Amino acid sequence: MQASRIAIAGASGLIGTALTRSLEADGHEVLRLVRRAARAEREVEWQPKRGEVDTAKLVGCTAVVNLAGAGIGDHRWTDAYKRELRDSRVLGTATLAEAIASLDQPPEVFLCGSAVGYYGDTGERAVDEDAPAGDGFLPSLCVEWEEAAGAAAEAGVRTVFARSGMVVAREGGAWGRMFPLFKAGLGGRLGNGRQYWSFVALHDEVAALRHLLASETLAGPFNVTVPNPVTNREVTAAMGRALHRPTLLPAPAPALRVVLGEMASETLRSTRVLPTRLLDSGFRFAFPTIDDAIGAALN
């Protein structure tokens, strides 16, 4: 991918920060979308809930990346926070898609974040991009999230959806909150531990996003998650091995429901997702196993 100008919404988040660092290290100019007045040349003001973005600064961008969205696990899922989860994704994506479509020379690609939560509870069944959306709040959210990019696709912009798994990293996200607990010897399986977790190392997440940006023929949904999902029980054992700590404190399902409310059902769901289209496109994971991914995060 030749050096180019790329705008990123959500550039201050876990994935956005790592992607920005990677792109800038290779000579790309990264513009950060900010929800305040721009204070620097490489900042672009946008107000996603009002449908506003400084489109003049998007002129000349070869790619726009949208990774913005309130944290799924940051709060209990009250009705108000569920609206925030939806609005921060759907309204932001629609704002950018419409801005892109309005440009005389739109960018070549619009890369949108999404999630493997699209598939809902798959149980023991492995699914890939051909599977339909599941039932429940997260699947319906993911469907709306992806549909919100319609204006860009209709304008002829190559539109890609990165349906990411749980990102294994120490710096943030769900896994970032797990590391301190396990290091303190307070980690254990969740519920019966038989539910599948689809995960990806932060390094591979960034590499996959760059692969999707650079590959001119790729469009539509791509699962960004390792080829071999593992159960929560296996994750627990791997964390114990990596941190040399016991993992004897399980969190029973009823206790999770008391603490987490509706979000507990997502924690206990089994999501066994395969990255078929990503592998078919030639991408290869540097950290394909749970031990690899945890090791990469610790190192």
Helices and strands as residue ranges (DSSP letters): E 5-9, H 14-25, E 29-34, E 43-47, G 48-50, E 52-53, G 55-58, E 63-66, H 79-102, E 109-115, G 116-119, H 137-147, H 150-154, E 158-164, E 166-168, H 173-183, E 196-197, E 199-201, H 202-214, E 220-224, E 230-231, H 232-243, H 253-260, H 263-268, H 276-280, H 290-298
